[in-house]
Amino acid sequence: MIKQLLQTDESTTTILIRLMVGSVFLAEGIQKFLYPAQRGVGRFEGMGFPAPEFFGNLVGGLEVIAGILILAGLLTRAGALTTFIIMTVAIVVTKIPIAFGESFGPFVLRELSTYGFWSMAHEMRTDWAMWLGSLFLMIKGGGKWSLDLSWYKTND
């Protein structure tokens, strides 16, 4: 199973997607701890998450770890699966309500000047890019300049 997780092609351009996804998640994860009221626990509380202290810190920690793994190209698929799940939850919890203009379950709709499909599309542009980037890395792996490829070749 670990061999399948490490397997990757030798694409040189995959590093661009790794840099994009890994750096965004690493930076966002760090900010959840640097600015907990705006980006971490406080934001999770404002969105209506149950146990916001637990979830805010959990997501921040996972973003830091996944970001580092993706940047290093180490267990890239596992890191990308983590970021894919985080982005799926973020889209469902924070962006889908914008499309309908109302809160969703316990999750509170934030105040915007407009709601509907185009407002949702605008608000989720980064989420969508990170979701697709994570999906790409889950499919392709870490690429040529990754620890995954080095370890895979060593253990082949």
Secondary structure, 3 states (H helix, E strand, C coil): CHHHHHCCCCCCCHHHHHHHHHHHHHHHHHHHHHCCCCCCHHHHHHHCCCCHHHHHHHHHHHHHHHHHHHHHCCCHHHHHHHHHHHHHHHHHHHHHHHHHCCCECCECCCCCCCCCHHHHHHHCHHHHHHHHHHHHHHHHCCCCCCHHHHHHHHCC
